[in-house]
Amino acid sequence: MSQILVISDNEILNQLYITNLEVYLGAQVTLVDSTKKAIEEFKKSRPDIIITMSNINGIDAASEIHSFLATVKNKTHLMVIGNPGKEIENIIIVPNSYNLQNMIRSCAQLLGVTAKDMAEKDVPQYYPIEGHFLSKIKEVPCSVYMQMKNGEYTMVAKRGDLIGQTIKQFASEGISNLYVNSLDRLLIINIISTSIVDFLKNTDGLETTVKSEAVKVGFNFAAASFSESPAVTAEIMNIASACTKVMEEIVNETPSLKKLLSILNSQRDGYIYTHSILAAFVSNHIIKRVSWGGDSHIEKINFVLFFHDIMLAPIYLKYPQLKYEEDLLFSDQLSDKEKEVVLNHARLAAEVIVTYKRAPIGADLLIKQHHGITNGIGFAIDFKDDISPLSKIVLVSEAFVEEFMKSRDEKPEYVLDTKAILVILNDKFKKTTYKKIIETLENFPG
């Protein structure tokens, strides 16, 4: 059996890499989270392939492992995920950390595994689907199962069954996940996403609250799909495109930030979704008042705000008491690996979006820059002019929303004080280009 050693400290990617390498290549995969542990493991197992993230905890992991391999007489292949900090000879580079197909194909070539071999590999029999998403389907297109306490699976619905009441019953019993046969996975995802998109495309005449609920479902489905398998690109793009249009409808139908927040609060939406919709409202106001703004910019920013924090969704779900990204960074509850995701979430999301051919041109750049850092790693303290004008609008919009939400947290009866917030923003953003954007908010409808 082939041996593959993976060096990664990214919790989102770890399980994806292990599962895909084991399932498609039939390899034995060992995971470590540092170059030091990798060298120790290498001495024990002498793997056929080492796959490492280019940078781990600020360390040039690719160079370290390459230098180590140069000291030992071994035919181990080195694959680097992401772009190495410097040029390295005789390595395989997979620039995008979410391009699983490229990684699997490259490993297969190194190991001599053919497409036929991969097709004949055994795959896990069952695939989990959240009941909340299954409830969007009137009739299930395949058999649905529940996992029993003893680990066995029992069928709870067959093809063509109405499953809505069953899901409600399970939800009341605390059962959130159901399962389908892995061979039916793409079928079920396609149908769920199609049903969501169909609803989002027919929102004329619906109340703003209903539209917001629909966009929230779309966002949650996209977030769940990202954390489980970024490979379902077509479905996620369809949902994102539909949600982007409905987000614009919601913004245009809502007279004030306060009214929009009351709608979102009534639905008990998560922080990321609430923050994104409010930021869309503010950025819409700004774009209509800058001389170069247009409808295409509004659509692009809505798309960016739909995806920009999506990598944080699993963390916010795990720690619902935490709201702001600074809370995540300084919280003792998060592990070091989770904090790495927080620091890198802009870069990670941008890497996924760049692989989507139907994404708006430049959306990946805006996502990468939405914290004022050109490489998408960390958070800017001194906001410079080396990012795009649309990125600056996203930055100012998010900063405005964050100040508003913090004031609401401290005093629920708080009434928007635009002048006070603009004083804070002008102090935060020193450059003239930012201040011109901030000026457009002087008559903002609170």
C-alpha positions in Angstrom: 0.0 0.0 0.0 1.3 3.5 -0.9 2.2 5.8 1.9 1.4 9.5 1.8 2.4 12.0 4.5 0.3 15.2 4.7 1.6 18.3 6.5 -1.3 20.6 7.2 -2.7 22.6 10.1 -5.9 23.6 8.3 -8.8 21.8 10.0 -11.1 22.5 7.0 -8.8 20.9 4.5 -7.4 18.0 6.6 -10.3 15.7 6.5 -10.9 16.5 2.8 -7.3 15.6 1.9 -7.3 12.4 4.0 -10.7 11.1 2.7 -9.9 11.8 -0.9 -6.4 10.4 -0.9 -7.6 7.2 0.9 -10.8 6.7 -1.2 -9.4 7.4 -4.7 -5.8 6.2 -4.3 -6.2 3.5 -1.7 -3.2 5.0 0.0 -2.4 5.0 3.7 -2.4 8.6 4.8 -0.7 10.1 7.8 -1.4 13.6 8.9 0.9 15.9 10.9 0.6 19.6 11.6 4.3 20.7 11.6 7.5 20.1 9.7 9.2 18.8 12.9 6.6 16.1 13.3 6.8 15.3 9.5 10.6 14.7 9.7 10.0 12.4 12.7 7.3 10.5 10.9 9.4 10.3 7.7 12.1 8.4 9.6 9.5 5.8 10.7 7.6 5.2 7.4 9.6 6.6 4.4 6.4 7.7 2.5 6.1 7.7 -1.3 4.8 11.2 -1.3 4.9 14.2 1.1 2.2 16.8 0.6 2.8 20.0 2.5 1.1 23.4 2.7 3.6 26.0 1.5 3.4 27.9 4.7 2.5 26.6 8.2 2.3 29.0 11.2 4.5 31.5 9.4 7.2 28.9 8.6 8.3 28.2 5.0 7.3 24.5 5.3 8.0 23.8 1.6 11.6 24.9 1.9 12.2 23.1 5.2 11.0 19.8 3.9 12.8 20.2 0.6 16.0 20.9 2.4 15.5 17.8 4.6 14.8 15.5 1.7 18.0 16.7 0.0 20.0 15.3 3.0 18.5 11.8 2.6 18.8 9.3 -0.2 15.2 8.6 -0.9 12.8 8.8 -3.9 10.0 10.5 -1.9 8.1 13.0 -4.1 7.4 16.4 -2.6 4.1 18.2 -3.5 3.5 21.7 -2.3 0.0 23.2 -1.8 0.1 26.9 -2.5 2.9 28.9 -4.0 6.3 28.4 -2.2 8.0 31.5 -0.7 10.9 30.9 -3.1 11.7 28.9 -6.2 12.3 25.2 -5.4 13.5 22.6 -7.9 12.0 19.1 -8.4 8.7 19.6 -6.7 5.1 19.5 -7.8 3.1 22.6 -7.1 -0.7 22.7 -6.6 -1.4 26.4 -6.4 -4.9 26.2 -5.1 -5.5 24.3 -1.9 -9.1 23.5 -2.8 -8.2 22.0 -6.2 -8.6 18.4 -5.0 -8.9 17.0 -8.5 -5.5 18.4 -9.5 -3.9 17.0 -6.3 -5.4 13.6 -6.7 -4.5 13.4 -10.4 -0.9 14.4 -9.6 -0.6 11.8 -6.9 -2.1 9.2 -9.1 0.5 9.8 -11.8 3.3 9.5 -9.2 1.9 6.3 -7.8 1.0 4.8 -11.1 -2.7 4.7 -10.2 -5.0 4.8 -13.4 -8.4 6.3 -13.8 -9.8 2.7 -14.0 -8.1 1.8 -10.7 -9.7 4.9 -9.0 -13.1 4.0 -10.4 -12.9 0.5 -8.9 -11.9 1.8 -5.4 -14.4 1.3 -2.6 -16.0 4.5 -1.3 -17.7 5.1 2.1 -21.3 3.8 1.8 -23.2 6.7 3.3 -22.9 10.5 2.9 -24.4 12.9 5.5 -27.0 15.5 4.6 -28.5 18.0 7.0 -32.2 17.4 7.5 -32.8 21.2 7.2 -31.7 21.0 3.6 -33.5 17.8 2.8 -36.7 19.5 4.0 -36.5 21.8 0.9 -37.3 18.8 -1.3 -40.9 17.8 -1.7 -40.1 14.2 -2.7 -36.8 12.5 -2.0 -35.1 11.2 -5.2 -33.4 8.3 -3.4 -33.4 6.3 -0.2 -32.6 8.2 3.0 -31.1 6.6 6.1 -30.6 7.4 9.8 -27.6 6.2 11.7 -28.5 4.2 14.8 -26.7 4.3 18.1 -24.9 1.0 17.3 -23.5 2.6 14.1 -25.8 0.7 11.7 -27.9 2.6 9.2 -31.7 2.1 8.7 -33.8 3.4 5.9 -36.3 6.1 6.9 -37.6 7.1 3.4 -37.5 5.6 0.0 -37.5 7.2 -3.4 -40.6 9.3 -4.0 -41.5 9.6 -0.3 -42.6 12.9 1.3 -40.1 13.5 4.0 -41.1 16.8 5.6 -42.9 15.5 8.6 -40.2 12.9 9.2 -37.5 15.5 9.3 -39.5 17.7 11.7 -39.9 14.7 14.0 -36.2 13.9 13.9 -35.3 17.6 14.5 -37.5 17.6 17.7 -35.5 14.5 18.9 -32.2 16.3 18.3 -31.3 14.4 15.1 -30.0 16.9 12.5 -28.2 14.7 10.1 -29.6 12.0 7.8 -27.7 10.0 5.2 -27.9 8.9 1.6 -25.9 6.3 -0.3 -22.6 7.9 -1.4 -23.5 7.0 -5.0 -26.6 9.3 -4.7 -24.6 12.2 -3.2 -24.4 14.4 -6.3 -28.0 13.6 -7.2 -29.3 14.8 -3.8 -27.0 17.9 -3.8 -28.1 18.8 -7.3 -31.8 18.6 -6.4 -31.5 20.5 -3.1 -29.5 23.3 -4.7 -32.0 23.4 -7.6 -34.9 23.7 -5.3 -33.2 26.5 -3.4 -32.3 28.3 -6.6 -35.9 27.9 -8.0 -37.3 29.5 -4.9 -34.8 32.3 -5.1 -35.6 33.0 -8.7 -39.3 33.4 -7.9 -39.4 35.9 -5.1 -41.6 38.6 -6.8 -44.4 39.6 -4.4 -42.9 37.9 -1.4 -42.3 39.8 1.8 -38.7 40.9 2.6 -38.6 38.6 5.6 -39.3 35.6 3.4 -36.7 36.6 0.9 -34.1 37.0 3.7 -35.0 33.6 5.0 -34.4 32.2 1.5 -31.0 33.8 1.2 -30.1 32.5 4.6 -30.9 29.0 3.6 -28.8 29.4 0.5 -25.9 30.8 2.5 -26.1 28.0 5.0 -26.2 25.4 2.3 -23.1 26.9 0.6 -21.3 27.1 3.9 -22.0 23.4 4.7 -20.9 22.4 1.2 -17.7 24.3 1.5 -16.7 22.7 4.8 -17.6 19.2 3.5 -16.5 19.3 -0.1 -15.6 22.4 -2.2 -16.0 20.2 -5.3 -19.7 21.0 -5.9 -18.9 24.2 -7.7 -21.7 24.4 -10.2 -24.4 24.0 -7.6 -22.9 26.5 -5.2 -22.4 29.1 -8.0 -26.1 28.8 -9.0 -27.1 29.4 -5.4 -24.6 32.3 -5.0 -25.9 34.0 -8.2 -29.5 33.7 -7.2 -28.8 34.9 -3.6 -26.8 37.9 -4.9 -29.8 39.1 -6.9 -32.2 38.6 -3.9 -29.8 40.4 -1.6 -30.1 43.4 -3.9 -33.9 43.2 -3.8 -33.8 43.0 0.1 -31.5 46.1 0.2 -33.7 48.1 -2.2 -36.9 47.2 -0.4 -35.6 48.1 3.1 -35.8 51.9 4.1 -33.1 51.8 6.8 -30.4 49.8 8.5 -32.5 49.6 11.7 -35.4 48.1 9.8 -33.2 45.6 8.1 -31.6 44.6 11.4 -35.0 44.1 13.0 -35.9 41.7 10.1 -32.6 39.7 10.6 -33.0 39.6 14.4 -36.5 38.2 14.1 -35.0 35.3 12.2 -32.2 34.8 14.7 -29.7 34.7 11.9 -26.0 33.9 12.5 -23.5 36.6 12.8 -21.9 36.1 9.3 -25.2 36.2 7.4 -26.5 39.3 9.4 -23.2 41.1 9.0 -23.0 40.4 5.3 -26.6 41.6 4.5 -26.1 44.8 6.5 -22.7 45.4 4.8 -24.5 44.9 1.4 -27.0 47.6 2.5 -24.2 50.1 3.3 -22.1 49.4 0.2 -25.2 49.8 -2.0 -25.6 53.3 -0.5 -21.9 54.1 -1.2 -21.7 52.8 -4.7 -24.7 54.9 -5.8 -22.9 58.0 -4.5 -19.3 57.5 -5.9 -18.8 59.0 -9.3 -17.6 55.7 -10.9 -20.1 53.4 -9.2 -22.6 51.3 -11.2 -25.0 48.3 -11.0 -22.3 45.8 -11.9 -20.3 47.0 -8.9 -23.3 46.4 -6.6 -23.7 42.9 -8.0 -20.0 42.1 -7.6 -19.9 43.3 -4.0 -23.0 41.4 -3.1 -21.3 38.3 -4.5 -18.1 39.0 -2.5 -20.1 39.6 0.7 -21.9 36.3 0.2 -18.6 34.4 0.2 -16.0 36.6 2.0 -16.4 35.1 5.5 -17.7 31.7 4.5 -14.7 29.9 5.8 -15.5 31.2 9.3 -19.0 29.6 9.3 -18.0 26.3 11.0 -16.2 28.3 13.7 -19.1 30.7 14.4 -21.4 27.6 14.5 -19.1 26.0 17.1 -18.8 29.2 19.2 -22.2 31.1 18.8 -21.4 33.3 21.7 -18.6 35.0 19.8 -19.5 37.7 17.2 -16.6 39.7 15.9 -13.5 38.5 14.3 -11.3 40.1 17.0 -13.3 38.1 19.5 -12.3 34.9 17.6 -8.6 35.9 17.5 -8.4 36.7 21.2 -10.7 34.0 22.6 -9.1 31.3 24.7 -11.8 28.9 23.4 -10.4 28.6 19.9 -7.5 26.2 19.2 -4.4 27.5 17.5 -5.5 25.8 14.3 -8.9 27.5 14.4 -7.1 30.9 14.9 -5.0 30.0 11.8 -8.2 29.7 9.8 -9.4 33.0 11.1 -6.2 34.7 10.1 -6.2 33.0 6.7 -10.0 33.0 5.9 -9.8 35.7 3.2 -7.0 33.9 1.4 -8.8 30.5 1.7 -12.1 31.8 0.4 -10.4 33.6 -2.5 -8.6 30.4 -3.5 -11.9 28.6 -3.8 -13.6 31.4 -5.8 -10.8 31.8 -8.3 -11.6 28.2 -9.5 -15.2 29.1 -10.3 -15.4 30.2 -14.0 -18.8 31.9 -13.5 -17.6 34.1 -10.6 -17.6 37.8 -11.4 -14.2 39.0 -12.7 -12.0 40.1 -9.8 -14.2 38.7 -7.1 -11.4 36.6 -5.7 -9.2 39.7 -5.4 -11.9 41.6 -3.5 -12.4 38.7 -1.1 -8.6 38.4 -0.6 -8.4 42.1 0.2 -11.4 42.5 2.3 -9.4 43.1 5.5 -7.0 45.5 3.8 -4.2 43.0 3.3 -3.1 42.2 -0.3 -2.3 38.6 0.3 -5.4 37.8 2.3 -3.5 36.8 5.5 -4.3 38.7 8.7 -5.9 42.1 9.3 -4.6 45.5 8.4 -3.9 48.1 11.1 -2.6 50.8 8.8 -4.9 50.9 5.7 -2.9 51.7 2.6 -3.8 52.5 -1.0 -2.4 49.2 -2.4 -5.9 47.6 -2.7 -8.7 48.1 -5.2 -11.3 50.8 -4.9 -14.1 48.2 -4.5 -12.1 46.6 -1.7 -12.0 49.9 0.1 -15.8 50.2 -0.2 -16.1 46.7 1.4 -13.7 47.7 4.2 -15.6 50.9 5.0 -19.0 49.2 4.8 -18.0 46.4 7.1 -16.4 48.8 9.6 -19.6 51.0 9.6 -21.7 47.9 10.3 -19.4 46.6 13.0 -19.6 49.9 14.9 -23.3 49.9 14.5 -23.7 46.4 15.8 -21.4 46.9 18.7 -23.4 49.9 19.8 -26.6 47.9 19.5 -25.1 45.1 21.6 -24.2 47.6 24.4 -27.6 49.4 24.2 -30.5 47.5 22.5 -32.4 50.8 22.3 -29.5 52.5 20.4 -30.5 54.8 17.6 -27.9 55.0 14.7 -25.6 58.0 15.3 -24.0 58.3 11.9 -21.8 61.3 12.8 -20.3 59.4 15.7 -19.5 56.4 13.6 -18.0 58.6 10.9 -15.7 60.1 13.4 -14.5 56.6 14.3 -14.1 55.6 10.6 -12.1 58.8 9.8 -9.8 58.1 12.6 -9.4 54.5 11.5 -8.9 55.2 7.8 -6.3 57.9 7.3 -5.9 57.9 3.5 -7.8 60.4 1.3 -9.2 57.7 -0.9 -11.0 56.1 2.1 -12.2 59.5 3.4 -13.9 60.2 0.1 -15.8 56.9 0.5 -16.7 57.7 4.1 -18.1 61.1 3.0 -20.8 59.3 1.0 -22.3 58.1 4.3 -23.0 61.5 5.8 -26.7 61.3 4.9 -27.0 57.6 5.5 -30.6 56.4 6.3 -30.4 55.0 9.8 
